[in-house]
């Protein structure tokens, strides 16, 4: 094995020298060796010795006679630096990658641990826009990596099928004369979001009679009976099936669709509400502007209390979305005796089944002790999510396991917005999303634009390809370009998408990553020589750099299990691709002397394995010929 075995060997050498806690880390620079230890600083404190002296003493006490990978140990400024026998280390790295194959980089840190991750959760009244796409791509990437690390993962999509946003659409179909069938060449989710929802909001805000009708529809949906409830069910399912097509196009998959209305139907809220009452965490407002409402007491929270207590049940006896979120979160953490039953809704593209909550269902989720609950929700929901977490603590649940994975919103460059049909506005450099005003860029719309541009380039490069093959590759380029642009930045930074930058073949882009993988495949395809793990006597620095980068992957993924940060994985993908391209330019493979060629082919093959694993974890479609 590679780096993991090297670290284990160094730890063993230090323990044999009498060190209980070896403190091994990656070296800041390869010139100091592959790994180092700060143990001399820890040992120097209680003895009040100089760390430089302690490091020198430890260096002399280390016995390398049985070491396989470590060639020498040096004491430098209090650090112990371990240098390797690169011939043995290179072979060890390649053997590990070949042996583990598509599992290379994985570990068993998630074994026996169950994690719930919820992402997407778009109101079923409109199509996904590019802001929703960031949620989906981040959530799916986290899920892919955690599953790779061995966690027992349940991927949820919370369907908010009740509340005002659904009543607006129902109102449009029931009272404003809109037909259920959309216009030709328009999907049902687009029809609801772009036409019915926008017009209904506008009309209800201007007409008190329609506003009152909308309130009645909200109550009937919650009562789960009557014509408006039945119409709402029909709308939700049709929109949801269209939304899932977009999610699947982005590469996402789901295990369970939990309907918000079922939080009430299964009486999860009733149970949680009673528990909150027993703990004096809620109170009834008998006077004032919130008369007739039940509120969550936030006086015990140092920050949330500044904006006042939170309404959970309105004066008309309908629940707020925060109330339903609290009940749902309590269920996730095992804090309710009530439970959902499910029936099959459909299948993911990978053939796995998707379940949906159903009173007629006979299937239940097998929830064990939950390690953590991850909720991918944008930063604008920070206060509501903090309220939910606070309520979980009041209920006596392990609220620290409830993680709000907050991310910043997405906007589109003005030039791209104009290409997609938005009227030019010199005062706006970026276009922000607004579903209520119908101002949003649909995810499918943007992917289509990226695909069409990519198809032009692919067709020029491969005039012998038929249209179907061109479009298949162009689709993969488009999806990769969008996914990578949405997941590679810091999650607390707003993204301004620019399609010109996203599709570049140079720089930190998905097409660059895809092209690099295809280049490696092309080298292997052109060669008929045997692949070898045996290095020549002297490795070039480019060979060492690429091998070193590949062996970082298992450590990097183990760190992800602790911090859940996607950006370092995306950065790693770009650096690995750059190291490979530098190796390709400076260390000829196909024209090298035979033994050197065989070893370099081994490096290329190992790269396709390691890099392919990273691309799959990021959800970037693999292309073997671009």
Backbone torsions as a table, in degrees:
resi	resn	phi	psi	omega
1	UNK	NA	163.5	-174.3
2	UNK	-89.3	-114.7	-173.1
3	UNK	-60.2	-41.1	-179.4
4	UNK	-60.9	-39.2	179.2
5	UNK	-70.9	-36.1	178.1
6	UNK	-63.3	-44.5	178.4
7	UNK	-61.9	-43.2	179.6
8	UNK	-62.2	-39.3	-179.9
9	UNK	-66.6	-42.5	179.4
10	UNK	-64.8	-40.1	177.7
11	UNK	-61.6	-42.5	179.7
12	UNK	-63.2	-41.6	179.3
13	UNK	-61.9	-40.6	-179.6
14	UNK	-70.9	-38.5	178.3
15	UNK	-64.3	-39.5	177.1
16	UNK	-63.0	-25.1	178.9
17	UNK	-88.5	6.6	175.5
18	UNK	96.6	9.5	-179.6
19	UNK	-93.3	122.5	-178.5
20	UNK	-76.5	-41.8	-177.8
21	UNK	-120.1	97.5	-170.3
22	UNK	-66.9	-25.6	177.7
23	UNK	55.3	62.7	-179.2
24	UNK	-90.8	139.9	177.1
25	UNK	-146.5	164.7	174.8
26	UNK	-68.6	141.5	177.3
27	UNK	-69.4	148.6	179.6
28	UNK	-68.9	-26.7	178.7
29	UNK	-145.6	139.2	-179.4
30	UNK	-59.0	-21.9	-179.6
31	UNK	-65.4	-20.6	177.9
32	UNK	-93.0	2.7	-176.4
33	UNK	112.0	177.7	-177.4
34	UNK	-82.2	-37.2	-179.7
35	UNK	-137.7	163.2	179.1
36	UNK	-145.9	169.7	178.6
37	UNK	-132.7	139.6	177.2
38	UNK	-101.6	14.3	-172.6
39	UNK	-58.7	-29.1	-179.0
40	UNK	-61.9	-34.2	179.6
41	UNK	-68.4	-38.8	179.2
42	UNK	-68.6	-40.4	-178.3
43	UNK	-72.7	-25.8	-176.1
44	UNK	-74.3	-28.8	-174.8
45	UNK	-60.8	-57.4	-177.5
46	UNK	-65.4	-32.4	-178.6
47	UNK	-85.9	-9.5	-178.8
48	UNK	57.8	30.9	175.7
49	UNK	-90.1	164.7	174.1
50	UNK	-74.8	127.4	179.5
51	UNK	-56.1	-30.7	179.8
52	UNK	-65.9	-37.9	179.3
53	UNK	-69.9	-43.5	179.4
54	UNK	-60.4	-42.6	-179.9
55	UNK	-63.0	-40.6	178.8
56	UNK	-64.0	-41.5	-179.7
57	UNK	-64.7	-43.1	179.0
58	UNK	-64.1	-40.8	-179.1
59	UNK	-59.4	-41.7	-178.5
60	UNK	-71.9	-24.0	-177.7
61	UNK	-88.9	-7.3	-179.1
62	UNK	-80.2	126.7	-178.9
63	UNK	-99.3	113.0	-177.5
64	UNK	-96.5	8.2	-173.3
65	UNK	-62.7	-30.5	-179.5
66	UNK	-106.7	7.4	-179.7
67	UNK	-71.0	141.7	179.0
68	UNK	-102.7	-45.6	-175.4
69	UNK	-98.8	-35.1	-178.2
70	UNK	-77.5	123.8	-179.3
71	UNK	-95.6	-34.0	-178.9
72	UNK	-159.8	158.4	176.4
73	UNK	-127.1	132.2	-179.6
74	UNK	-123.6	142.4	174.9
75	UNK	-99.5	117.7	-178.1
76	UNK	-133.4	113.4	177.5
77	UNK	53.1	36.2	177.7
78	UNK	92.3	-10.5	178.1
79	UNK	-92.9	147.7	170.7
80	UNK	-103.2	115.0	-177.8
81	UNK	-104.2	128.5	-177.8
82	UNK	-104.1	118.9	176.7
83	UNK	-103.2	150.2	-171.3
84	UNK	-109.5	161.3	166.9
85	UNK	-83.0	101.8	-169.7
86	UNK	-65.4	-30.0	177.9
87	UNK	-63.4	-45.4	179.2
88	UNK	-72.3	-38.0	-177.9
89	UNK	-66.7	-42.6	179.6
90	UNK	-61.2	-44.7	178.8
91	UNK	-63.8	-38.9	179.5
92	UNK	-63.2	-40.7	179.3
93	UNK	-63.3	-48.9	-178.0
94	UNK	-64.1	-42.5	-179.9
95	UNK	-61.5	-41.5	179.6
96	UNK	-61.8	-45.4	-178.6
97	UNK	-64.8	-43.6	-179.8
98	UNK	-65.8	-39.7	-178.3
99	UNK	-68.3	-39.2	-176.1
100	UNK	-87.2	-25.5	175.3
101	UNK	54.8	-127.3	-176.9
102	UNK	-70.1	-3.8	173.5
103	UNK	-99.7	2.3	-178.3
104	UNK	-63.4	128.9	-178.4
105	UNK	102.1	-18.1	-178.8
106	UNK	-77.7	171.4	177.2
107	UNK	-153.3	-175.3	-179.5
108	UNK	-109.5	21.0	-175.9
109	UNK	-66.7	-22.2	-179.9
110	UNK	-95.6	0.7	-174.6
111	UNK	-61.0	128.6	178.7
112	UNK	77.4	9.2	-178.3
113	UNK	-117.3	130.0	-178.7
114	UNK	-103.7	132.7	179.9
115	UNK	-126.6	135.4	172.0
116	UNK	-102.9	129.0	173.0
117	UNK	-126.0	130.1	178.6
118	UNK	-116.2	127.1	175.7
119	UNK	-145.4	174.6	-175.5
120	UNK	73.8	-84.2	172.5
121	UNK	45.6	50.8	178.6
122	UNK	-87.8	136.7	176.6
123	UNK	-53.6	132.8	-175.4
124	UNK	-81.7	54.6	178.3
125	UNK	-132.2	9.0	-176.3
126	UNK	-165.6	166.9	176.0
127	UNK	-79.1	166.1	176.9
128	UNK	-72.4	131.4	172.0
129	UNK	-100.3	-178.6	-171.8
130	UNK	-68.1	-24.2	173.9
131	UNK	-67.1	-43.5	175.6
132	UNK	-61.6	-36.4	-177.8
133	UNK	-62.3	-34.1	177.5
134	UNK	-64.7	-42.2	177.6
135	UNK	-58.3	-49.7	-177.9
136	UNK	-61.4	-45.5	-176.4
137	UNK	-70.0	-39.9	176.1
138	UNK	-63.8	-49.0	-178.4
139	UNK	-61.2	-42.7	-179.5
140	UNK	-66.8	-37.8	178.9
141	UNK	-65.1	-44.2	177.0
142	UNK	-59.0	-44.8	-179.3
143	UNK	-62.2	-43.8	180.0
144	UNK	-59.0	-45.2	-175.8
145	UNK	-70.2	-43.9	179.8
146	UNK	-62.2	-39.8	177.6
147	UNK	-64.0	-39.6	178.3
148	UNK	-62.1	-29.7	-179.6
149	UNK	-86.5	4.6	173.2
150	UNK	95.5	4.0	179.6
151	UNK	-70.8	145.8	171.5
152	UNK	-81.9	106.0	-167.0
153	UNK	-108.9	136.7	171.9
154	UNK	-121.5	118.3	-178.1
155	UNK	-99.1	118.9	-178.2
156	UNK	-108.3	150.1	170.5
157	UNK	-129.3	112.4	-175.8
158	UNK	-85.9	120.7	-174.7
159	UNK	-104.1	107.2	-177.7
160	UNK	-80.5	81.4	-173.9
161	UNK	-94.7	18.6	176.1
162	UNK	-136.8	172.7	179.5
163	UNK	99.7	179.2	-172.7
164	UNK	-62.9	-37.4	-176.0
165	UNK	-63.4	-31.3	176.4
166	UNK	-80.5	-36.5	178.4
167	UNK	-60.5	-33.7	178.4
168	UNK	-60.8	-43.7	-178.8
169	UNK	-70.8	-43.5	177.8
170	UNK	-57.8	-42.7	178.8
171	UNK	-58.2	-41.7	-179.7
172	UNK	-61.4	-42.1	-179.0
173	UNK	-78.4	-32.9	-173.6
174	UNK	-88.1	-32.6	-171.4
175	UNK	-125.9	-14.1	-176.0
176	UNK	-106.9	5.3	171.2
177	UNK	87.2	9.4	179.2
178	UNK	-79.1	137.7	178.4
179	UNK	-81.7	151.4	-179.0
180	UNK	-70.3	-27.2	179.6
181	UNK	-85.0	127.3	-179.0
182	UNK	-72.1	163.0	174.8
183	UNK	-59.6	160.9	-179.6
184	UNK	-59.8	141.7	179.1
185	UNK	66.5	24.4	176.6
186	UNK	-131.2	127.9	178.3
187	UNK	-71.2	158.0	-176.9
188	UNK	-65.3	-39.6	179.9
189	UNK	-64.9	-35.5	176.8
190	UNK	-67.8	-42.4	179.3
191	UNK	-59.6	-45.7	179.4
192	UNK	-64.5	-47.8	-174.6
193	UNK	-75.7	-41.9	-174.1
194	UNK	-83.9	-25.1	-172.9
195	UNK	-118.2	-66.5	-170.7
196	UNK	-65.0	-50.8	-176.2
197	UNK	-61.8	-48.3	-177.4
198	UNK	-61.0	-46.0	-178.3
199	UNK	-68.2	-39.0	179.8
200	UNK	-64.5	-43.2	177.8
201	UNK	-59.2	-46.4	-178.8
202	UNK	-61.2	-45.8	-177.9
203	UNK	-68.1	-42.1	-177.9
204	UNK	-68.3	-33.9	178.9
205	UNK	-70.4	-23.8	-178.6
206	UNK	-97.8	-14.4	-173.8
207	UNK	-126.0	110.7	-179.1
208	UNK	-59.4	-31.4	179.5
209	UNK	-65.6	-44.9	178.4
210	UNK	-68.4	-33.8	178.0
211	UNK	-63.3	-40.2	177.6
212	UNK	-67.6	-39.9	177.8
213	UNK	-60.8	-39.4	178.7
214	UNK	-62.2	-41.2	177.9
215	UNK	-62.8	-38.3	177.9
216	UNK	-64.4	-39.8	179.8
217	UNK	-64.5	-40.3	177.7
218	UNK	-57.7	-46.5	-178.8
219	UNK	-64.6	-39.3	-178.6
220	UNK	-69.1	-37.5	177.5
221	UNK	-61.1	-42.3	178.6
222	UNK	-68.2	-29.6	179.8
223	UNK	-73.6	-16.8	177.1
224	UNK	62.7	36.4	174.0
225	UNK	-155.8	157.4	178.7
226	UNK	102.0	170.9	-173.8
227	UNK	-67.2	-35.2	-179.9
228	UNK	-68.9	-37.8	176.9
229	UNK	-62.5	-44.6	-179.6
230	UNK	-66.1	-41.0	177.5
231	UNK	-63.7	-40.1	179.1
232	UNK	-61.7	-43.4	178.1
233	UNK	-57.3	-44.1	-179.3
234	UNK	-62.9	-45.8	-179.4
235	UNK	-62.3	-46.7	-177.0
236	UNK	-58.6	-47.4	-177.5
237	UNK	-64.2	-42.1	-178.8
238	UNK	-65.9	-43.1	179.0
239	UNK	-65.8	-43.8	-177.8
240	UNK	-60.0	-41.3	179.9
241	UNK	-64.8	-36.1	176.0
242	UNK	-69.9	-42.0	178.7
243	UNK	-60.1	-40.7	-179.5
244	UNK	-63.3	-32.1	176.9
245	UNK	-60.6	-39.9	177.5
246	UNK	-67.7	-43.5	179.5
247	UNK	-61.3	-42.6	178.3
248	UNK	-64.3	-37.5	178.0
249	UNK	-61.5	-35.2	177.9
250	UNK	-77.3	-7.3	176.9
251	UNK	98.9	4.5	-176.9
252	UNK	-83.3	160.4	174.6
253	UNK	-143.4	160.5	-177.2
254	UNK	-137.9	154.6	172.9
255	UNK	-99.9	-40.7	-170.5
256	UNK	-140.7	138.2	171.7
257	UNK	-110.3	111.7	179.2
258	UNK	-100.8	117.9	179.7
259	UNK	-79.3	131.6	-179.6
260	UNK	-60.4	-37.9	-179.3
261	UNK	-59.9	-26.2	-179.7
262	UNK	-76.3	-18.0	172.9
263	UNK	-60.6	-35.4	177.3
264	UNK	-81.2	-44.1	-176.5
265	UNK	-60.3	-41.1	-179.4
266	UNK	-83.9	4.2	174.1
267	UNK	63.5	28.0	174.7
268	UNK	-63.1	-42.8	-178.7
269	UNK	-64.2	-41.9	-179.5
270	UNK	-57.1	-44.1	-179.2
271	UNK	-66.1	-45.5	-179.3
272	UNK	-65.9	-39.5	179.5
273	UNK	-60.9	-43.4	179.4
274	UNK	-63.5	-38.5	178.5
275	UNK	-65.8	-38.7	177.8
276	UNK	-66.6	-37.8	177.4
277	UNK	-64.8	-42.8	-179.6
278	UNK	-60.9	-30.9	-178.4
279	UNK	-93.5	8.9	-179.8
280	UNK	56.2	33.3	-179.8
281	UNK	-90.2	-13.8	178.1
282	UNK	-126.7	157.5	177.8
283	UNK	-147.3	157.9	-179.2
284	UNK	-95.3	130.1	179.3
285	UNK	-87.3	109.5	-178.5
286	UNK	-89.6	-8.0	179.0
287	UNK	-155.4	173.1	178.6
288	UNK	88.9	-174.6	-175.6
289	UNK	-64.4	-18.4	-179.0
290	UNK	-111.9	30.8	179.3
291	UNK	-55.3	134.0	177.7
292	UNK	87.5	-1.1	-179.2
293	UNK	-100.2	154.2	169.5
294	UNK	-101.5	129.9	-175.7
295	UNK	-121.3	148.6	172.9
296	UNK	-84.4	128.0	-179.8
297	UNK	-77.2	113.8	-178.0
298	UNK	-106.7	12.7	-176.1
299	UNK	-62.9	-23.3	-179.1
300	UNK	-83.9	-3.1	-179.7
301	UNK	-100.9	126.9	-174.3
302	UNK	-64.8	-23.8	-177.2
303	UNK	-108.7	-50.5	-176.2
304	UNK	-60.7	-30.9	-177.1
305	UNK	-64.5	-21.3	-176.5
306	UNK	-65.6	-27.3	-178.9
307	UNK	-101.3	11.3	176.6
308	UNK	89.3	170.7	-178.2
309	UNK	-74.7	160.7	-172.7
310	UNK	-105.0	130.8	176.6
311	UNK	-72.1	129.0	176.5
312	UNK	-108.4	-38.9	177.0
313	UNK	-125.4	123.4	-177.5
314	UNK	-77.9	170.0	-176.2
315	UNK	-65.2	-21.0	176.8
316	UNK	-89.2	9.7	175.9
317	UNK	76.5	4.8	174.1
318	UNK	-84.1	150.9	-178.8
319	UNK	-87.3	152.1	172.6
320	UNK	-84.6	164.1	-179.0
321	UNK	-66.6	-27.5	177.8
322	UNK	-67.6	-37.9	176.6
323	UNK	-60.2	-45.8	-179.5
324	UNK	-66.5	-36.2	177.5
325	UNK	-64.3	-38.2	179.0
326	UNK	-63.7	-45.6	179.8
327	UNK	-62.8	-42.3	-178.9
328	UNK	-65.6	-42.7	179.2
329	UNK	-64.9	-38.0	177.8
330	UNK	-63.1	-38.7	176.5
331	UNK	-61.6	-42.9	-178.8
332	UNK	-59.6	-35.3	-177.8
333	UNK	-92.4	11.2	177.4
334	UNK	75.7	24.7	-175.6
335	UNK	-96.4	15.7	177.9
336	UNK	-132.3	148.2	173.9
337	UNK	-83.3	-21.1	178.9
338	UNK	-77.8	154.5	179.7
339	UNK	-149.8	157.7	178.2
340	UNK	-84.0	156.5	164.8
341	UNK	-118.7	155.8	-171.1
342	UNK	-132.1	157.4	168.8
343	UNK	-132.9	164.9	-177.7
344	UNK	-73.0	129.3	177.9
345	UNK	-95.5	-35.1	-177.6
346	UNK	171.6	-159.8	-179.4
347	UNK	-129.9	144.7	169.8
348	UNK	-72.6	162.1	176.8
349	UNK	-57.5	-24.6	179.1
350	UNK	-83.4	3.3	176.2
351	UNK	92.6	-9.2	178.3
352	UNK	-75.2	151.5	-174.9
353	UNK	-85.7	148.5	173.9
354	UNK	-110.9	130.6	179.7
355	UNK	-106.7	149.4	177.4
356	UNK	-128.7	144.8	178.0
357	UNK	-59.0	138.3	-178.1
358	UNK	-158.4	132.0	175.6
359	UNK	-65.5	-20.5	179.2
360	UNK	-95.1	-1.1	-176.5
361	UNK	-76.2	158.4	179.7
362	UNK	-118.4	-3.0	-177.3
363	UNK	-95.6	141.6	174.4
364	UNK	-123.6	151.7	175.6
365	UNK	-74.7	141.4	176.7
366	UNK	-93.4	83.5	179.5
367	UNK	-90.1	125.3	175.7
368	UNK	-103.8	-155.5	177.8
369	UNK	-70.4	116.2	-173.7
370	UNK	-78.2	129.0	177.6
371	UNK	-74.2	-45.9	177.3
372	UNK	-160.9	156.3	176.2
373	UNK	-119.2	117.9	-176.5
374	UNK	-108.6	122.9	179.8
375	UNK	-116.4	110.8	-179.2
376	UNK	-86.5	103.7	-175.5
377	UNK	-142.8	140.1	-173.1
378	UNK	-67.8	165.1	-171.4
379	UNK	-63.0	-22.0	-179.4
380	UNK	-66.9	-14.9	178.2
381	UNK	-99.7	21.0	-176.1
382	UNK	-62.9	-46.5	-179.9
383	UNK	-64.4	-50.6	178.0
384	UNK	-56.3	-39.6	-179.9
385	UNK	-68.4	-35.3	177.4
386	UNK	-68.3	-34.7	176.3
387	UNK	-63.8	-44.2	178.3
388	UNK	-59.0	-46.5	-178.5
389	UNK	-63.2	-40.6	178.6
390	UNK	-63.1	-42.7	179.0
391	UNK	-62.8	-38.0	178.4
392	UNK	-61.2	-39.4	177.4
393	UNK	-65.2	-39.3	177.8
394	UNK	-63.1	-30.8	178.9
395	UNK	-79.0	-4.5	179.3
396	UNK	84.7	15.4	179.8
397	UNK	-92.0	164.8	-178.7
398	UNK	-81.3	80.9	-174.2
399	UNK	-64.7	-21.7	179.0
400	UNK	-64.8	-18.3	177.8
401	UNK	-81.3	-11.0	-178.1
402	UNK	-91.0	110.3	-172.5
403	UNK	-110.9	119.6	171.3
404	UNK	-88.3	106.3	179.6
405	UNK	-87.2	88.1	-173.3
406	UNK	-85.3	140.5	178.1
407	UNK	-138.0	154.3	179.7
408	UNK	-80.0	164.9	-173.9
409	UNK	-79.1	172.1	-177.3
410	UNK	-119.2	138.2	174.1
411	UNK	-127.8	170.8	-178.2
412	UNK	-120.3	143.2	177.7
413	UNK	-62.3	151.4	-177.4
414	UNK	-61.1	-39.7	-178.0
415	UNK	-63.2	-41.7	178.8
416	UNK	-69.6	-37.4	179.3
417	UNK	-61.3	-40.2	179.0
418	UNK	-66.6	-37.3	178.0
419	UNK	-65.2	-27.9	179.7
420	UNK	-89.7	6.1	173.4
421	UNK	106.1	1.6	178.4
422	UNK	-77.1	140.3	179.2
423	UNK	-65.5	140.0	-179.1
424	UNK	-63.7	139.8	178.8
425	UNK	-141.1	105.0	-175.9
426	UNK	-63.1	-18.2	-179.7
427	UNK	-83.6	-11.9	-178.4
428	UNK	-112.1	116.5	176.1
429	UNK	-86.3	-24.6	177.7
430	UNK	-133.0	154.8	179.3
431	UNK	-108.7	120.7	178.3
432	UNK	-95.9	155.9	-175.7
433	UNK	-86.0	143.2	173.6
434	UNK	-150.7	100.9	-178.3
435	UNK	-64.6	-36.9	-177.3
436	UNK	-65.8	-30.6	178.7
437	UNK	-96.0	-0.3	-179.1
438	UNK	73.2	19.9	-179.2
439	UNK	-103.7	91.2	177.0
440	UNK	-157.5	152.8	178.8
441	UNK	-100.4	116.5	-177.3
442	UNK	-67.3	141.1	179.9
443	UNK	-58.6	-44.8	179.7
444	UNK	-62.5	-37.6	179.9
445	UNK	-61.6	-42.8	-179.9
446	UNK	-71.1	-40.5	177.7
447	UNK	-61.9	-41.2	178.6
448	UNK	-59.7	-42.7	-180.0
449	UNK	-64.6	-43.2	177.8
450	UNK	-63.8	-42.3	-179.4
451	UNK	-62.3	-44.5	-178.0
452	UNK	-63.5	-40.1	178.1
453	UNK	-67.5	-42.9	179.3
454	UNK	-63.6	-37.8	-178.8
455	UNK	-61.2	-37.2	178.6
456	UNK	-61.6	-44.1	-179.2
457	UNK	-68.8	-42.8	-179.7
458	UNK	-63.2	-42.3	-179.6
459	UNK	-63.4	-36.0	178.1
460	UNK	-68.1	-38.5	-178.7
461	UNK	-75.2	-27.9	-176.3
462	UNK	-130.8	72.4	-178.5
463	UNK	-63.1	-17.0	-180.0
464	UNK	-85.3	-8.5	-179.8
465	UNK	-79.4	145.6	174.2
466	UNK	-80.1	168.1	-173.6
467	UNK	-60.7	-37.5	-178.0
468	UNK	-62.6	-44.6	-179.4
469	UNK	-66.2	-40.3	177.4
470	UNK	-57.9	-46.5	-177.1
471	UNK	-70.1	-32.9	177.5
472	UNK	-63.3	-45.8	179.1
473	UNK	-68.9	-40.3	-179.8
474	UNK	-62.5	-38.7	178.0
475	UNK	-62.4	-42.8	179.2
476	UNK	-65.0	-39.0	177.4
477	UNK	-63.5	-44.3	-177.7
478	UNK	-64.0	-47.6	-179.6
479	UNK	-63.6	-44.1	178.4
480	UNK	-61.3	-43.2	-179.0
481	UNK	-60.8	-44.0	-178.6
482	UNK	-70.4	-48.1	-178.1
483	UNK	-57.4	-49.0	-175.6
484	UNK	-63.6	-39.1	179.5
485	UNK	-66.1	-26.8	-177.8
486	UNK	-87.8	-23.6	-175.3
487	UNK	-107.8	-17.7	-174.1
488	UNK	-77.5	-27.8	-179.2
489	UNK	-75.3	168.3	171.4
490	UNK	-58.6	140.6	-175.9
491	UNK	-70.2	-17.9	179.9
492	UNK	-94.5	13.6	177.8
493	UNK	-111.6	134.6	175.7
494	UNK	-67.9	140.7	179.8
495	UNK	-102.8	132.4	171.1
496	UNK	-114.3	105.6	-175.7
497	UNK	-75.5	138.8	176.8
498	UNK	-135.5	111.0	-173.0
499	UNK	-66.1	-26.8	178.1
500	UNK	-63.5	-42.0	179.7
501	UNK	-71.9	-39.5	-175.2
502	UNK	-62.0	-30.9	-173.6
503	UNK	-96.4	3.0	-178.8
504	UNK	-65.5	143.4	178.1
505	UNK	-86.4	-7.5	176.4
506	UNK	-116.1	150.7	177.1
507	UNK	91.6	-170.4	-172.8
508	UNK	-82.8	74.6	-178.9
509	UNK	-134.4	160.4	177.1
510	UNK	-65.5	-41.6	177.3
511	UNK	-57.5	-34.6	176.4
512	UNK	-63.8	-42.8	178.4
513	UNK	-64.9	-44.7	-179.2
514	UNK	-64.8	-40.3	179.4
515	UNK	-65.4	-37.7	179.2
516	UNK	-63.6	-43.3	178.0
517	UNK	-62.3	-44.4	179.7
518	UNK	-62.7	-37.0	178.5
519	UNK	-62.5	-43.0	179.3
520	UNK	-64.0	-41.0	178.4
521	UNK	-62.7	-37.7	-179.4
522	UNK	-63.8	-39.4	178.4
523	UNK	-61.4	-47.2	-179.6
524	UNK	-64.2	-36.7	-179.3
525	UNK	-65.9	-35.6	-175.5
526	UNK	-78.5	-18.2	-174.3
527	UNK	-98.4	142.4	173.5
528	UNK	-113.9	13.5	-179.8
529	UNK	-83.5	159.9	177.0
530	UNK	-74.1	148.4	176.0
531	UNK	-91.2	137.6	-178.2
532	UNK	-129.6	149.2	174.1
533	UNK	-99.8	-2.5	-178.0
534	UNK	-85.0	115.9	-178.9
535	UNK	-80.0	158.0	172.9
536	UNK	-71.3	177.5	-174.7
537	UNK	-61.6	-39.4	-176.0
538	UNK	-125.3	115.1	178.1
539	UNK	-82.0	143.1	175.2
540	UNK	-75.0	159.9	178.8
541	UNK	-63.4	-32.6	179.2
542	UNK	-67.7	-37.2	176.3
543	UNK	-65.0	-44.9	-179.8
544	UNK	-62.9	-43.3	-178.4
545	UNK	-60.4	-44.2	-179.4
546	UNK	-68.7	-43.9	178.0
547	UNK	-61.7	-42.5	179.9
548	UNK	-61.3	-43.6	-179.2
549	UNK	-63.9	-40.8	-179.2
550	UNK	-63.7	-34.9	-175.7
551	UNK	-78.5	-8.6	175.9
552	UNK	-74.8	-21.2	-170.0
553	UNK	-55.3	-49.8	-178.7
554	UNK	-58.5	-38.7	179.9
555	UNK	-67.7	-42.9	-179.7
556	UNK	-61.2	-42.6	-179.5
557	UNK	-69.9	-33.0	176.8
558	UNK	-64.6	-38.6	177.2
559	UNK	-65.0	-34.2	178.7
560	UNK	-60.9	-37.3	179.1
561	UNK	-59.8	-19.4	-179.5
562	UNK	-99.7	-35.9	-173.5
563	UNK	-110.3	-14.9	178.3
564	UNK	59.2	24.3	-179.1
565	UNK	-90.9	123.1	-178.7
566	UNK	-81.2	-33.7	-174.8
567	UNK	-53.3	-45.1	179.4
568	UNK	-59.8	-32.1	178.4
569	UNK	-70.1	-41.7	177.9
570	UNK	-64.5	-42.9	177.1
571	UNK	-60.3	-40.2	178.9
572	UNK	-62.0	-41.3	-179.9
573	UNK	-59.1	-44.4	-179.5
574	UNK	-66.5	-42.8	-180.0
575	UNK	-66.7	-38.2	178.5
576	UNK	-64.8	-42.5	177.9
577	UNK	-63.8	-41.7	179.9
578	UNK	-64.9	-41.3	177.9
579	UNK	-63.3	-38.4	178.9
580	UNK	-65.8	-44.6	-178.2
581	UNK	-66.0	-32.8	175.2
582	UNK	-67.7	-42.2	174.9
583	UNK	-60.0	-44.8	-178.7
584	UNK	-59.9	-40.3	-176.8
585	UNK	-74.8	-33.9	-171.2
586	UNK	-104.5	-17.1	-178.1
587	UNK	-125.7	87.1	-177.5
588	UNK	-54.4	139.3	-178.7
589	UNK	-102.1	-59.7	-171.7
590	UNK	-71.1	-20.2	-178.0
591	UNK	-108.6	11.4	179.4
592	UNK	-80.8	163.9	174.6
593	UNK	-59.8	149.9	-165.0
594	UNK	-53.9	-47.7	-177.8
595	UNK	-67.1	-37.5	177.3
596	UNK	-67.1	-42.3	-179.9
597	UNK	-60.5	-43.7	-179.2
598	UNK	-61.1	-41.7	179.0
599	UNK	-68.0	-43.2	-179.8
600	UNK	-67.0	-32.3	172.7
601	UNK	-63.5	-35.1	175.5
602	UNK	-62.3	-41.0	177.5
603	UNK	-62.9	-44.1	-179.5
604	UNK	-63.0	-43.6	179.8
605	UNK	-63.1	-44.4	178.8
606	UNK	-62.1	-37.7	178.2
607	UNK	-61.8	-44.1	-179.9
608	UNK	-61.6	-32.6	178.8
609	UNK	-71.6	-54.2	-176.8
610	UNK	-64.1	-46.5	-177.2
611	UNK	-69.4	-37.7	176.3
612	UNK	-60.7	-40.1	177.1
613	UNK	-61.4	-42.5	-179.8
614	UNK	-64.9	-44.2	179.4
615	UNK	-60.7	-42.7	179.3
616	UNK	-64.5	-39.0	178.8
617	UNK	-64.7	-35.1	177.9
618	UNK	-81.5	-8.9	-180.0
619	UNK	77.6	19.9	179.2
620	UNK	-89.4	117.9	-177.1
621	UNK	-56.9	136.1	180.0
622	UNK	-84.8	133.8	178.8
623	UNK	-125.8	124.7	-178.1
624	UNK	-90.6	-15.6	176.9
625	UNK	-148.0	118.9	-179.2
626	UNK	-112.0	NA	NA
